[in-house]
Amino acid sequence: MEKVCPVCNEINDIRYKCRECGSEMIDKGRKQEYFNDYSADDPIYDIGDYCLHLFKCTKCDFMEDTLIRKVMM
């Protein structure tokens, strides 16, 4: 068994509220994918038992990094 990100693997649909305006935030993917033009093709670099995702508010465009705890598969 291995640990995988439940958001990347579409196991769970995680929802967050924006701390600025209270609206729903949507997952924009792994933070690593925004480092440069080719970072989506790089090997996945995780933080131990967590996967770092970027969430964006649907109303005010506030962005926030969120650590997603991996689950056993």
Number of C-alpha atoms within 10 A of each C-alpha: 6 7 13 18 21 18 18 16 9 9 11 10 11 12 11 15 15 21 13 12 13 12 16 16 23 18 20 14 17 22 18 19 17 13 9 8 8 9 13 15 9 9 8 12 10 14 11 9 13 16 23 18 20 19 24 21 21 15 13 14 14 14 18 15 14 16 15 19 16 18 14 9 9
